[in-house]
Amino acid sequence: MLYVATLVDGVDDTSRIIRRTLMRYLTLGSLIVFQATSVRVKKRFPTMDHILEAGMLDLCLLAVGQILCGIFILQILLCFQR
């Protein structure tokens, strides 16, 4: 989080939105990796539908991720695309 805050500087609305979006994508990417590696997280979020219901994932983002190349790669691509 500190790295994102120092990488995207500025106090205007655009910088704030970019920081918030990057953190949302990084958090979702971490959640997906933890879902694949942690039993506790896998019990809490057994499927992508559960992540969707929790509000951590948008339906449009899920559809794009499934079409392109899988949800793991999508989060990394979105972070570096901005």
Secondary structure, DSSP 4 states (H G I P E B T S, - for coil): -HHHHHHS--SSHHHHHHHHHHHHHHHHHHHHHHHHH-HHHHHH--SHHHHHHHTSS-HHHHHHHHHHT-HHHHHHHHHHH-
